[in-house]
Amino acid sequence: MTCKEAFQEISKYLDGELAEDFKHILEEHLCKCAHCKVVFDTTHKVIELYCDGKLFPMPDLVRTRLHEALRRKYREKAL
């Protein structure tokens, strides 16, 4: 799994919507990639804090905007 693929799956994972086989692949990637682990942990914490510790499904528009922002940041760092 690439970092780009991991970014695309983080919100599905946090929403409990990621297929079990992909869940394990993402978890393996997060164990090996410190950058993606930081993104994952930060995203998870923001959701927890924002939702008062309760996870709620993200609206599609919010999920799309988050993915776009993550992709943009990733591209900026790659340059």
Residue pairs with C-beta under 8 A, 6 or more apart in sequence:
1 25
1 26
1 28
1 29
3 29
3 33
3 35
3 36
3 74
4 71
4 74
6 26
6 29
6 30
6 33
6 36
6 39
6 40
7 36
7 39
7 67
7 70
7 71
7 74
8 67
9 18
9 22
9 26
10 26
10 39
10 40
10 43
10 70
11 43
11 58
11 63
11 66
11 67
12 18
13 23
13 26
13 40
14 43
14 44
14 47
14 55
15 55
15 57
15 58
18 26
29 36
30 36
30 37
30 40
31 37
39 70
43 66
47 55
47 58
48 55
58 66
